Amino acid sequence: MSDRSYPARPILAVSTAVIRDGRVLVAQRANAPGAGLFSLPGGLVEIGETLAEAAARELMEEVGVVAEPVGLCGTRDIIMRDAEGRVERHFVVLSFAARWTSGEGTVSPEAAAIRWIRPEEAPTLPTTEGLAGVLAAALALVPG
């Protein structure tokens, strides 16, 4: 069992909506929970780093893209319960809009596939809950 299962408190995470020429980078999750779904690249905030630093670091580590975080474009509570109703996982995810700097994006152990999509394409993909709204908010902060 990982330290992410049955946590004592919510776990803080970030994700990044990278905008490049009117397109947003999405990654297909390679691992559970959500394996096979397209989402924004991201991960956990580490001790001593700001939210924006975590967003930029996780983006680079997960898909090899460099971007400049501009501002928050969404939040999400992910609460999963086991058969007995106990909280098995609890993440609080803050999503950043960011301007693309470099990198095309690469697959990794966490990202089975990557795509640069137009926001209107999101409903045609299997995605994590609320992705379309986050993409719309990101484009409002970083017009394509």
Buried (B, 14 or more C-beta within 10 A) or exposed (E): EEEBEEBEEBBBBBBBBBBBEEBBBBBBBBEEEBEEBBBBBBBEBEEEBEBBBBBBBBBBEBBBBEBBBBEBBBEBEBEEEEEEEEEBBBBBBBBBBBEBEEBEBEBBEBBBEBBBBEBEBBEEBEBBEBBBBBBBBBBEBBEE
